[in-house]
């Protein structure tokens, strides 16, 4: 240990034999109790090591069992370390993760007692053949997030006691080797984010101890093996973002807690018992070709149910969904579901995201939706809803995204929406809403995008929230009179659309001072006078205003950089930091201002 301390020039660990003669009391060092005399663990994680010269000296500690040098800047593993530490039969764990290791995988000779090897998050490359075959006791291997190529390795310890195999985020290709089923103790397999192709061996069902199988983001095809349903220990199966076809195997969820088969080409119906097993917590079958109805038998343990972008029809089994007290995500968008939204949906007290967009749902919006006090995202756009916006929507105090655009809603915008203090995006466009914009809308101080186009709104335009940055769309309504001077306060706004109204008078010169503005759409109004100067980065559409005349050539300024997109990402990240959720990524959909025809 004395030689090792001298070779390490790291101030953060302060190994000084003069200050503390007992190495067992040094930071990052653990010794064997109760005598506390033999060093069994050295942890140098995250101490900014860049030189590997000290590593062979570690091998002089014959009692060493654990070496952790993760989260440093090491580039190589010296050959002296491999030869000397290979003779330490007691060495059980090596952790070199999160470094800058380069080159091919080292050959591990010896290391008879090594059980855990972690080389993940480095820059290792090349193919893998026999480099690990001599590790007779290897139980956990993590090579994730490197640049390995070639076939999936299947020589991973002669004694085949391996329990955990993680190869994700590399460039492995070819098929899943059937020899992998020879490692009968495997509990975890993660092959995600590679270029693996072909079908999954049906013999994979022989891995009777398997608990987690992750095959996501590859080029796998064929049918999902029926044999997976025989693995009673399997709790998580993720095979999303592949090319699997055929139907979902019967009984596959019998023992699962988490199932993700999204983004494949699966077909057929969802069997009546697929969603009902009591342990089932999350199911994602979105973006497939599934048809038929949603089963009414649902697990009371469901937390997330994602069935969007399929061809599911008939009605939503609301009575069954209403009993799911743990449900936080319900996503059924882009199907052909019909019928009403039942008031019973209000019983799902823990819902945080409800997405029923892009269906053929009809009827009025039930006031019981206001009972969803934890809801943060409500997306009901592109349906056939009628009636008024219920005032109880204001009870959703945590709502950040409200999108009920492209329906046939009528009546006025309830002033109570101004109490939604967390609202970032409100989209009500493409309805039959009338009356004026609520006078108190400016009090929604978190609002960054407001879409009210293609309605029948009229009256005075109130002061808008100065936080608006992505877009303000008031197009295709019945507004008239002068463009209000209060819009000058929207200094961070990127897109302003006032087209297809009856605005008159001159175009305000303050538009030229809105430094973030990139699009100004004023077409088809009754504006007159001279068109003001705008920076060359601003797209201005003033067509359809017969009284307008052109001004001089637009001034030349340095192009401003739109900032709203980066700001909304920051706001979203802060908003959900406590829960670790990612559901607000869909808030950016409105940024493109796509107008879609009603069904």
N, C-alpha and C positions, 0 to 999 in steps of 0.2 A: 504493500500500500504506500510505503514511503516513496519508492521509485515512481509509482503511478502519480502521486501528488505532485512530484517535482516536474513531471512531463506535462501536467495540465496547467495551462496558464489561463485559468478562468476565475475571475474575481467574484462571480456570483455564488460560488460554492465554498470558497475560503478553506481549502484543505491545508492546514498549517500544523505540522507536527510539533512546532514550538509552542503554539497557543493551546493546542489540544492533543496530547500525546496518544489518546485512545481513538483510533480510527472508527470504532463502533459508534462514536458520538458525532462523527462528521455528518454534515448535511448530505442526504442521498445515500447513506450507507446503512445497511441493516445487518445485524449479526445474529448468530444462532443462539436463541435462549436455551437454558437459563444461564449458562456460563458466560454468554455474550462475548465469546472470544474469537469465533470464526466468522469471517465476512461471508454472507450468503446472498446479499443483494446489493447491487450498485445501480443507482438511478441518476443519470445525468441528462434527463429530459429537459429540453428547452433552456439550455445554458449557453447557447450560441457557439457550440463547438464547430470548427471548420476543418481542423486537421485530424486525420485518423491515426497519427503516429503513436498515440497512447494505447491503442487497442491491443497490440500484442502483450503489453505489460499487464493488462487485465487478466490474461490467461495464466499469470503466475500465481493467482489466488486460487489454490486448489479446491477450496470449499465453496467456490462461487456457484450459485444456482440460478440467479436472475441478473441479466444485464439489460438495462433500458437506456438507450441513447437516442430515443425518438425526439422529433421536433428540434433538430439541429441543422447544420449545413454541411454534413459529411458527404464526400463525393465518392470515396472508395472504401472497400473493406480489405485491409491489407492481407496478403497471403500468409503472413506470419500469424495473424489472428486465426485464420481458418485452420492452419496446421496445429497450432499450440492449443487453442481452445477446443479443438476436436478431440483432444485427449482427456478433457475434463468430463468424466462420466456423470458427474453430479449436475452439470449445467442443464437446466430445464427450459429456460425461456430466453429468447433473444428478440429484442424489439428495436429495429432500425427504421421504423416508419417515420414518415414526414421528414425526410432528408433529401439530399440531391444525388443519391447514388446513381452512377452511370454504368454503362456497359452491360454485359450479359450476366445471367444469374451465376453466382459463384458455385463451385462444386463443394458440397458439404461431405467431407470424409471424416468418419468418426462420429462424434456427437451422439454417442450411444444413448444418453439420457435425455436428449432434447425433445421436448413435447410441444413447445409453442414457438413458432417462427413467424415474425411479422416484418415483411419488407414492403408494406404498402406505402403508397404516396411517395414514390421516388421516380427515377427516370431510367429504370432498368429496361433492357430491350432484348431482342433476339428470341430464339425458340427455347423450349424447355424439353429436355429428354431425360437423362439419368442423373441430373445434378442433385436431386433430392432422394433418390432411390435408396441410398444407404442409411437414411434416418429411420432406424428401426422402431423408435418410440414416438414418432411424430403424431400428435393428436390435433393440432390446429395450425393451418397454413393460410396466411393472408398475403397475397401478391397483388391486391387490388390497386388500381390507379397507377399503372406503369405503362410501358410501351411494348409488352411482350407480343410476339406474333406466332404464327404456326398453329399447330393443332393443340387442342386442350390436353394438358399433360395428364397421364394416367399412371405414371410411375412415381408414387408419392409416399414411399416408405414400404420396405419389404414386408413388414409384419402386418400392414394394412389395418392399423388401429386408428387411423385418421377419423376424427369426429367432425371437424369444421374445415371446409374448403371454400376460400373466397378468392375469386379470380376476376372480379368485376372491373369494368373500365380499363380494358386492355384492347388488343387487336387480335385476339384469338379467332381462328376461323376453322372451317370444317365442321364435322359433326360432333355431337356429344358421344364420347367413346363408351361403348357398352361395358367396357372393363371397369368403369367407375362403380358398377354395382358390386364389384368385388370388395369394396370397402364397406362392409356391412354395419360398421359402427357410425357411419355418417349421420349427423343430426342437422347439419347446415351445409347447403350448397348455394353459392351465389355466383352465377355466370353472367350476370346482367351487364349490358352495355359492351358487347363485343360484336364480332361478325360471324357468330356461330350459325350454321344453317342445318338443313335436314330436319328430320323428325326426332322427337324425344323417344328414346328406347322404351318399349313397353315394359321391359324388365326393370325399369326404375321403381316399379312397385315392390320389388324385392328388398328395397332399403327400408326395412321395417322400423328403424329407429329415427327416420328422417322427421324433423320438426319444421324446418324452413327450407323451401325450394324457391329460388329467385332466378328466373330466366328472362327477365325483362329486357327490351331493347336489343334484340338480335334479329336474325333472319330466319328463325325457325318456322317450319310449316307443317302441314299435315294435321292430323287430329290430335287433340289432347288425350294422352293415354288414360284409358279407363282404369288401369291398374293403380293409379294414384288414389283412388277412393278406398283402396285396401289398406293404406298406411294409416293406422289408427293414431299414430303420434303426430301426424302432419297438422300443424296449426296455421301455417302461412304458405300460400302458393301465389306467386306473382309471375305471370307470363305475358304481361301487357307489351304492346308495341312490337308485335311479331307478325307473322302471316298465318297463324293458325286458322283452320277452317273446320267445317262440320259443326256438330252440335256440342253443347256442354255435357260432359259425361255425367250420367246419373249417379247420384250419391257422392259427388266429389266434395260437397260441403259438409258431409256427415260429421267430420271431426274438426273442421277448420274454424279459425277465428277470423282470418283475413284472406280474401280472395280478390285478385286483380287480373282480369282478362281483357281489359280495355284495349282499344286500338288494335283489333285483329279483324278477321273476316268471318267470325262465327255466325252461324245461322240457326234456324229452327226456333222453337219456343223455349221459354224459361219453364222448366218443369215445376210442378205444383209444390214440391218439397225442397226446391233448391235454396230458398231463402229462409227456411223455417228452423234449421237446427239451432238448439238453444245457445250454443257457444258462439255462434256467428256474430261478428261485430262490424266488420266493414266488407262491403261488396261493391266492386266497380266492374260493370259490364258495358260501359259506355263505348260509343264509336265502334259498333259491330253491325251485323245485319239481322239482329234478333227480331222476331215478330210475335204476334199473339198478344195476350193480355199479361198484366203484372199479377203474379200470384197473390192471393189474399192471405196465405199463411206466411207470416213474417216472424222472425226471431225477436223476442223481446229485448235481446241484447244489442240489436243493431244500433250503431253509432253513425255510420255513413252508408247511404244507399245511392249509388250512382248508376243510372240506367239510360242516360241521355244519348242522343244521336243513334237511335236504332229505328225500327219500324213497328214499335209497340203501339197497340190500339186499345179500344174499349175505354172503360172509365178507370180512374185512379181508385184503388181500394182504400179509400180514406178511413173507413171504420177500423181496418187493421192498422193503418199507419198511426191513427190517433192514439193507439195504446202504447206506442213506442216512446217511452219516457226518456230514453237515453239518446234518441235520434238528434244529431246536430246538423248533418248535411243530408238534404233530400234533393236530388238532381234528376229530373225526368224530362229535360228539355229536348227539343227537336225529335219528337215522335209524332204520332197521329192520335194522341189521346183525346177523348171527347168527354162531354158531360160538364158538370159544375164543379167548382171548388166547394167542398162541403164545409159547413161551419165547424165540423169536428176537427178539422186540421188545426184549429186553435188550441187543441189539447196538447199538441207537441211542444210543451213548454220550453224545451231546451234547444229548439231549432235555432241555428245560427245562419244557415243558408238555405233558401228555398228557391229553386229554379224550375219553373214550369213553362219557360218560354218556348215559342215555336211549336205549339200544338194546335188543337182545334177546340180548346176549352171555351165554354160560353157561360152565359148568365152573369149575374152581378158578383162583385167582390164582397164576400161576407165580412161584416163588421168584426167577427170573431178573430180575424187576422190580427187585430190589435192586441190580442192576448199573447202574441209571440214576442214577449218582452226582451228576449235575448237575440232576436233576429238582427243580423248585420247586413245581409244581402237578400233583397227580394227582387226576383226577375220574373215578370209575367208577360213580357212583350210578345208580339206576334201571335195573338190568340183572337178570340171573338167575344171578348168580354164587353158587356153593356152596363148601363146604369152609372151611378156616380162613384167618385172616389170616396170611400168611407172616411169620415172624420176620425174614426178610431185608429187610423194609420199612424196618427201622431203619438200613440202610446208605445210605439216601437222606438224607445229612446236611444237604442244603440245602433239604429239603422244607419249604414254608411252608403249603400247603393240602393236606389229605388228606381226600377225600370218597369213601367207599365205602358210603354209606347206601342203604337201600331195595334190598337184595339178599337172599339167603338164606344168608349166611355163618353159620357156627356155631363152636363152640369158644370159647375165652377170648380176651380182649384181651392180646396178647403184651406182657409188661413191657418188652421192648426198645423200644417206641415212645417211652419216656421219654428215649431218647438223641437224639430229634429236637429239637435245641435251637433250631431256627429255626421251629418249627411255630407258626403263628398260629391256624389253624382246623382242628379235627379233628371230622369228622362220621361217626359209625358207626351212626347211628340206623336203625331199621327193618330189623334183621337178626334172627338167632336166637342172638346171642352170649350166653354163660352165664358163670358164675363171677363173680369179684369184679373190681372196678376195680383195676388195678395199684397197689400201694402207693406206688410211686415216681413216680406221675403228677405230683405236685406239683413235680417238678424241671424240668418243661417251662416254663421261666420266660418264654417268649415267647407262650404260649398265651392267646388272647383270647376264643375261643369253643370250647365243648366240647358236642357233641351225641351223647348216648348213649341217647336215649329209644327206646321200643318194641323192647326186647330181652328177655332173660331173666336179667339181671344180678342178683346178690344179694350178701350179705355186708356188711362194714363199708364205709362211704364214707371213703376216705382224705382227707388234707389236699389240697385242690385248689390249683392255681397261683394265687397272689394277683394275677396279671396278668389273670385272667379279667374281661372287661368287657362283652362283647357279650351272651353268654348261657351259662348252664349248664343243660342239659336232661338230667334223669335220669328222666323220666316213663315210665310204663307198663313198669316192671320189677318185681322181686320184693324190693325193699328193705323192711326192717322195722326196728322199734326206734325210738329217739328220733332226731330230726333232729340231726345232729352239730354240736357247738359250733364246730368248725373252720370252718364256713361263715361265721362272723362275720368271718373275715379277708378276705372278698371285698368289700372296701369300695368297689371301683369297678364292681361288677357291676350291669347294668341289668335282666336278665331271669333269673329262677330258676324252673324248672319241676320240681316234685317230685310231680306228680299221678299218680294211678293206681298207687300202691304200697301198702305196708302200714305206713307210718309211724304211730307211736303217741306218746302223751304230749302235752305242751302245745306250742303254737307258740312258739318261742324269742323272747324280747323283743328280742334283738339284731337281728332283721330290721328293726326300726324305726330302728336306727342306721346302716343301709346307705344312705348318702346318695345314691347313684346309682341305687338300685333304682326301676324303673318298673313292673315286672310281677312278681308273686309268685303262682304257681299251685300250690295245695296240695290241689286237689280230689280226692275219691275216695281218701281214706286212712282211718286210724282215729284221727285226732287228737281231743283232748278239751281241756276247759278253756275259758278265755276268750280270744277273739280280741284280740290286742294292738292298740294304736292305731298307725295308719299315717298318713303325710302324705297329703293329698288328691290328690297327683300319682301315688300308687302304686295300680295296679290289683291288687286282691287277690281271688283266687277260692278260697274254702274250701268250696264245695259238696260234698256227699257225705261229710261228716264228722259223724256223728250226735252226737258228744259235745261239739261246739263250741257256745259261747254268745257272743252279741255283747257287745262292750264299749261304752263310751260313744262319743259322736259323734267321728269322726276329728278330730284336731287340725288347726288351720289354719296352714299354713306357706306361705311363698313357694315356688312351684313350682320344683323343681330342674330344671336343663337337662341332658338326657342328653349325655354327652361321649364315649361309646365310638366312635361313628361317626367323629367328627373325629380321634380318636386313632389309629384303625386306618388312616385315610388317611395320617396323618403317618408311621406306622410303615412302611407300604407304600412311600411315596415315598422314605424313607431306605433301605429294604431294597434297592431297585432303582436307586438313584441312579447307581451305576457303569455300569449297562448301558443305561439309558434305556428299559427295557421297561415295558409297561403291563399285563402279564398278570394282576396281582393285583387288578384291578378286580372280577373275578368273586368275590373273597372276600366281598364284601358281600351275595352272594345269600342266604347263610345267615341274615342279620340278620332276615329276615321270618319265620323259623320256620314255613315252609309245610309242612304234612304232605300228602304225596301218596300215593295208593294204589299198591300194588305192581302191576306188570303181571301 
